[in-house]
Amino acid sequence: MSLNETPRGERIHIGFFGRTNAGKSSIINAIANQEVSIVSDIKGTTTDAVFKSMEISGIGACVLIDTAGFDDDSNLSEKRIEKTENILERTDIGVVVFADDDISQELEWIEKLRAKKTPVIAIINKIDENKNTKLLQHKIEKINLRAISVSAKEKKNIQKIIEELRNIALDIKESSICGHFVKKDDVVLLVMPQDIQAPKGRLILPQVQTIRDLLDNKCIVISVTADNLEKAFKILKEPPKLIITDSQVFAKVYEQKPQESALTSFSVLFSRHKGDIDIFVEGAYSISNLKNGDKVLIAEACSHDPLDGDIGRIKLPALLRKKTRADLDIQVVSGNNFPIDLSEYSLIIHCGSCMFNKKYVMNRVEQARNQGIPITNYGIAIAYMNNILEKIKK
């Protein structure tokens, strides 16, 4: 990812769904005005989801997602459809492409999108070839959708799709990471340990995103490493309004901070920005109920090679065992590898999810809640285990 590029997790995700050869790839290429997806008359050309990050005027930063046809009957069809199902989890706006009189499968996928409270746009493609456009429009209207008729091949009415995407995007509220805590001219101190997780020359993504958000809120931002925290307090004429720390040094920063300064962490901020902080706080209290043999699932958004001191694999498990004094079975998953059946777990601890959009995180939260499994996130859990959850800003 370029330093000048909006992270994918902060973009509106627009998923395109339809049968093989309905023209999904052609429509995406027409919207993007470039060849994003391979277009071919051969059935099943799109095998894995294709992601295109771009900017659309009036929508802003977004991701167009091309998916495999949901009528794929190849040897790999089950895997491909499973991947398309996974795309539903992160789709903010669903675009369903029709190109055939039989719309039974399209209706099934529209219901799947609606079940996730995802707004849907219906597109009738290939109007240059299809003689039954009016019949299709009538069928789609019966499910309370207004279809946009287009020809991706001739780039006809593509602008109408963009206009409809803009209208829906206006209702997808863009939240501020820190806006509920700060106001113009507030001094905010960031405590950012630079360790093996953030190699020389780099800041981790939540730090970068938080700095940008604070600057957007017209705050005065000061950054320091944990070992220079005391010096920073001496230099400042007044205590900072807010201190945002890496969760791993929560206890150390809490002990040193001025009484007047509110304290939170990057992960706690993201628990609100990307998830449901009330559910995460409730989930953290279930840590005290863990006992010998209980299974705990630690879920990371990004896939990476574990390093010494890895928070998900080393530090969190150590804190959990120290706090509970229990012999726990702790399992770690990363990326999209989140179990469908969560019934074997007594607790789920999710990372801050800077790599995921909110829709994806909230679908995981809903999945856990529906199965009656407590869920929390790294920062909230660490604050609880350091006995400061009630004393930090959330």
C-alpha positions as a printed Julia matrix, in Angstrom:
394×3 Matrix{Float64}:
   0.0     0.0     0.0
   1.31    3.45   -0.93
   1.8     5.98    1.85
  -0.57    8.26   -0.08
  -3.25    5.62   -0.49
  -6.36    5.31    1.67
  -6.19    1.94    3.47
  -8.64   -0.63    2.13
 -10.24   -0.95    5.55
 -11.32    2.71    5.34
 -12.92    2.39    1.89
 -16.54    1.68    0.97
 -16.67   -1.89   -0.36
 -18.89   -2.36   -3.42
 -19.44   -6.02   -4.29
 -20.65   -7.15   -7.74
 -22.61  -10.42   -7.82
 -24.2   -12.37  -10.64
 -24.04  -15.44  -12.82
 -21.03  -16.34  -14.92
 -20.93  -14.19  -18.05
 -23.59  -11.79  -16.76
 -21.1    -9.01  -17.42
 -19.94   -8.14  -13.9
 -16.33   -7.69  -15.0
 -17.34   -5.55  -17.97
 -19.46   -3.28  -15.78
 -16.61   -2.86  -13.27
 -14.2    -2.03  -16.1
 -16.67    0.53  -17.45
 -17.1     2.17  -14.03
 -13.35    2.21  -13.4
 -12.72    3.28  -17.01
  -9.87    0.79  -17.18
  -9.39   -2.97  -17.42
  -9.63   -4.14  -13.84
 -11.04   -7.62  -14.46
 -10.44  -10.03  -17.31
 -13.38  -10.11  -19.72
 -14.03  -13.24  -21.77
 -16.88  -15.2   -23.34
 -15.47  -18.3   -21.66
 -17.63  -19.24  -18.68
 -15.99  -18.85  -15.28
 -13.19  -16.46  -16.27
 -13.34  -14.75  -12.87
 -12.25  -17.45  -10.41
 -11.21  -15.53   -7.29
 -12.52  -12.17   -6.12
 -10.73   -9.24   -7.76
 -10.34   -6.04   -5.7
  -9.86   -2.63   -7.31
  -9.21    0.34   -5.03
 -10.19    3.64   -6.61
 -11.75    7.04   -6.05
 -15.18    7.91   -7.43
 -16.34   11.52   -7.3
 -19.11   11.88   -4.74
 -18.3     8.5    -3.18
 -14.63    8.95   -2.34
 -12.29    6.08   -1.6
 -13.91    2.76   -2.46
 -13.15   -0.82   -3.46
 -14.87   -2.49   -6.41
 -15.04   -6.28   -5.9
 -15.56   -8.64   -8.83
 -16.74  -12.1    -7.75
 -16.99  -15.52   -9.35
 -20.38  -16.37  -10.86
 -22.68  -17.94   -8.3
 -23.82  -20.53  -10.87
 -20.26  -21.8   -11.32
 -20.41  -25.55  -12.05
 -16.69  -26.23  -12.47
 -14.65  -28.64  -10.36
 -13.72  -25.74   -8.05
 -17.24  -24.3    -7.88
 -17.78  -25.02   -4.17
 -14.57  -23.2    -3.2
 -15.34  -20.27   -5.5
 -18.87  -19.85   -4.21
 -17.56  -20.07   -0.64
 -15.2   -17.18   -1.43
 -18.08  -15.21   -2.94
 -20.1   -15.85    0.24
 -17.15  -14.44    2.2
 -17.29  -11.24    0.12
 -20.87  -10.74    1.35
 -19.43  -10.28    4.84
 -17.48   -7.15    3.86
 -19.8    -5.65    1.24
 -21.17   -2.18    2.07
 -23.15   -1.9    -1.18
 -24.21   -4.94   -3.2
 -24.64   -4.74   -6.99
 -26.53   -7.71   -8.45
 -26.22   -8.1   -12.22
 -29.08   -9.71  -14.2
 -28.74  -10.94  -17.77
 -31.19  -13.82  -18.03
 -34.95  -14.34  -17.71
 -34.52  -16.88  -14.89
 -33.73  -14.75  -11.84
 -34.18  -17.35   -9.1
 -30.49  -17.41   -8.08
 -30.2   -13.63   -8.21
 -33.17  -13.35   -5.83
 -31.48  -15.75   -3.4
 -28.35  -13.58   -3.29
 -30.37  -10.4    -2.91
 -31.98  -11.97    0.15
 -28.53  -12.84    1.51
 -27.47   -9.2     1.12
 -30.67   -7.92    2.68
 -30.25  -10.31    5.61
 -26.97   -8.5     6.32
 -28.76   -5.13    5.97
 -26.68   -4.36    2.89
 -28.23   -1.93    0.36
 -28.68   -3.49   -3.09
 -28.57   -2.11   -6.61
 -30.09   -4.22   -9.42
 -28.47   -3.98  -12.86
 -29.91   -5.44  -16.07
 -26.94   -5.84  -18.41
 -26.67   -6.55  -22.13
 -29.7    -4.46  -23.15
 -28.08   -4.31  -26.6
 -28.69   -8.1   -26.84
 -31.54   -8.91  -24.44
 -35.04   -8.49  -25.9
 -36.77   -9.13  -22.55
 -35.51   -6.13  -20.59
 -39.04   -4.94  -19.7
 -39.98   -8.4   -18.41
 -36.86   -8.45  -16.23
 -37.61   -4.97  -14.91
 -41.13   -6.09  -13.97
 -39.81   -9.18  -12.12
 -37.26   -7.11  -10.19
 -39.85   -4.46   -9.25
 -41.85   -7.21   -7.52
 -39.1    -7.44   -4.87
 -39.12   -3.66   -4.33
 -36.01   -2.92   -6.37
 -35.68   -0.53   -9.27
 -33.38   -1.93  -11.95
 -30.92    0.13  -13.96
 -30.69   -1.15  -17.55
 -27.22   -0.88  -19.07
 -24.94   -2.1   -21.79
 -21.43   -2.54  -20.44
 -20.24   -3.37  -23.95
 -21.44   -0.02  -25.32
 -20.91    1.79  -21.98
 -24.55    2.84  -22.0
 -26.1     4.12  -18.73
 -22.93    3.37  -16.73
 -23.18    6.86  -15.29
 -26.59    5.95  -13.82
 -24.92    3.16  -11.83
 -22.36    5.64  -10.48
 -25.12    8.11   -9.54
 -27.02    5.39   -7.65
 -23.82    4.34   -5.85
 -23.29    7.97   -4.83
 -26.83    8.23   -3.44
 -26.39    5.11   -1.29
 -22.87    6.07   -0.21
 -24.23    9.28    1.32
 -26.08    7.14    3.89
 -22.95    5.19    4.84
 -21.68    7.44    7.58
 -17.94    7.94    7.7
 -16.96    7.92   11.36
 -14.04    9.7    12.96
 -11.58    7.62   14.99
 -11.11   10.29   17.67
 -13.85   12.85   16.97
 -15.94   11.78   19.97
 -13.02   12.56   22.31
 -11.36   15.69   20.96
 -12.0    19.2    19.7
 -10.01   21.83   17.85
  -6.66   22.81   19.44
  -6.62   19.92   21.93
  -3.12   18.64   22.63
  -2.97   14.88   22.1
   0.07   12.84   23.09
   0.7     9.59   21.24
   2.83    6.94   22.93
   4.19    4.72   20.17
   6.67    2.02   21.12
   8.86    1.14   18.13
   9.63   -2.56   18.38
   9.91   -5.62   16.19
   6.26   -5.2    15.18
   7.06   -1.76   13.71
  10.45   -2.06   11.98
  12.74    0.91   11.5
  11.32    3.47    9.12
   7.71    2.44    9.67
   4.69    3.25   11.79
   1.98    0.65   12.16
  -1.26    1.4    10.3
  -3.48    2.32   13.32
  -0.92    4.94   14.34
  -0.9     6.46   10.85
  -4.69    6.5    10.62
  -5.08    7.99   14.11
  -2.58   10.78   13.39
  -4.45   11.7    10.21
  -7.79   11.7    12.02
  -6.46   13.93   14.8
  -5.08   16.37   12.24
  -8.47   16.36   10.48
  -9.98   17.3    13.85
  -7.49   20.21   14.07
  -5.7    18.81   17.12
  -2.08   19.44   18.1
  -0.4    16.06   17.86
   2.79   15.11   19.71
   4.38   11.68   19.34
   6.79   10.02   21.75
   8.13    6.56   22.52
   7.39    5.0    25.91
  10.93    5.51   27.18
  10.66    9.3    26.66
   7.21    9.68   28.19
   8.37   11.38   31.4
  10.48   13.88   29.43
   7.49   14.73   27.25
   5.35   15.56   30.29
   8.1    17.89   31.6
   8.38   19.7    28.28
   4.64   20.34   27.96
   3.42   23.43   29.79
   0.07   21.8    30.46
  -1.02   18.16   30.62
  -2.28   16.84   27.28
  -6.05   16.59   26.9
  -5.73   12.98   25.73
  -3.03   10.31   25.7
  -3.28    7.51   23.15
  -0.94    4.61   23.78
  -0.06    1.24   22.37
  -2.13   -1.2    24.47
   0.95   -3.23   25.37
   2.21   -0.41   27.64
  -1.19    0.54   29.06
  -0.16   -0.09   32.68
   3.13    1.82   32.41
   1.51    4.88   30.81
  -1.39    4.85   33.27
   1.04    4.97   36.21
   2.92    7.97   34.77
   0.14   10.06   33.22
  -1.11   13.33   34.76
  -4.44   12.96   36.53
  -6.03   15.56   34.22
  -5.18   13.63   31.05
  -7.61   11.08   29.65
  -6.06    7.81   28.51
  -6.98    5.36   25.77
  -5.2     3.13   23.25
  -5.13    2.75   19.48
  -6.87   -0.6    19.77
  -9.59    0.77   22.05
 -10.25    3.57   19.56
 -10.56    1.03   16.78
 -12.94   -1.1    18.85
 -15.45    1.75   18.45
 -14.4     2.81   14.94
 -14.6    -0.7    13.46
 -16.82   -2.63   15.86
 -19.23   -2.29   18.8
 -17.41   -1.07   21.89
 -20.26   -1.91   24.28
 -20.22   -5.54   23.17
 -16.42   -5.63   23.41
 -16.46   -4.24   26.96
 -19.11   -6.77   27.95
 -16.98   -9.52   26.42
 -13.89   -8.46   28.37
 -15.63   -9.11   31.69
 -16.12  -12.75   30.7
 -12.35  -13.21   31.02
 -12.89  -13.65   34.77
 -15.13  -16.66   34.03
 -12.49  -18.63   32.1
 -11.41  -21.92   33.64
  -9.11  -24.85   32.93
  -9.63  -26.35   29.49
 -11.63  -23.45   28.06
 -10.88  -22.54   24.45
 -10.1   -18.94   23.54
  -9.96  -17.77   19.93
  -7.61  -14.9    19.1
  -8.44  -13.42   15.68
  -6.06  -11.23   13.69
  -7.19   -9.24   10.65
  -3.86   -9.41    8.85
  -1.79  -12.44    7.95
   1.86  -12.14    8.94
   4.84  -14.2    10.03
   4.85  -14.38   13.84
   7.8   -12.58   15.44
   9.29  -12.63   18.94
   6.89  -10.88   21.28
   3.93  -11.21   18.88
   0.94   -9.74   20.68
  -1.61  -12.31   19.5
   0.52  -15.42   19.93
   2.77  -14.51   22.87
   1.7   -11.49   24.93
  -2.08  -11.91   25.02
  -1.94  -15.63   25.89
   0.55  -14.87   28.67
  -1.69  -12.12   30.09
  -4.75  -14.38   29.9
  -3.07  -17.22   31.76
  -1.68  -14.85   34.4
  -5.05  -13.18   34.94
  -7.15  -16.34   35.03
  -4.55  -18.74   36.49
  -6.13  -21.3    34.2
  -4.76  -23.81   31.73
  -6.41  -22.39   28.6
  -6.49  -23.79   25.07
  -5.66  -20.67   23.04
  -5.98  -20.76   19.26
  -4.99  -18.04   16.78
  -6.49  -17.41   13.33
  -5.59  -14.68   10.86
  -7.0   -13.02    7.75
 -10.23  -14.54    6.49
  -9.8   -17.77    8.47
 -12.58  -17.13   10.97
 -14.55  -20.27   11.96
 -18.22  -20.46   11.01
 -19.03  -22.59   14.06
 -17.8   -20.82   17.21
 -19.56  -23.05   19.73
 -16.36  -24.65   21.05
 -14.97  -21.3    22.26
 -15.59  -19.58   25.57
 -14.23  -16.22   24.37
 -13.08  -14.47   21.19
 -10.5   -11.68   21.29
 -10.25   -9.75   18.02
  -7.49   -7.38   16.96
  -8.17   -3.69   16.23
  -9.05   -4.59   12.62
  -7.29   -1.71   10.88
  -7.15   -3.93    7.76
 -10.92   -4.67    7.74
 -13.86   -2.43    7.0
 -16.49   -2.01    9.7
 -19.04   -4.13    7.84
 -16.76   -7.16    7.98
 -15.96   -6.72   11.69
 -19.62   -6.22   12.61
 -20.58   -9.4    10.74
 -18.07  -11.28   12.92
 -19.47   -9.61   16.03
 -23.0   -10.57   14.98
 -21.87  -14.13   14.27
 -20.42  -14.43   17.78
 -23.49  -12.87   19.4
 -25.87  -15.15   17.5
 -23.96  -18.16   18.83
 -23.82  -16.8    22.36
 -20.02  -16.42   22.45
 -18.51  -13.38   24.23
 -16.26  -11.27   21.99
 -13.86   -8.44   22.85
 -10.82   -6.81   21.27
  -7.12   -6.55   22.08
  -7.12   -3.1    23.69
 -10.27   -3.61   25.75
  -9.06   -7.03   26.96
  -5.61   -5.71   27.89
  -7.13   -2.77   29.79
  -9.37   -5.19   31.71
  -6.47   -7.5    32.57
  -4.47   -4.48   33.8
  -7.41   -3.45   36.01
  -7.83   -0.06   34.27
 -10.78   -0.69   31.96
 -13.07    1.52   34.04
 -10.44    4.27   34.2
  -9.7     4.75   30.51
 -11.53    6.7    27.83
 -13.7     4.47   25.6
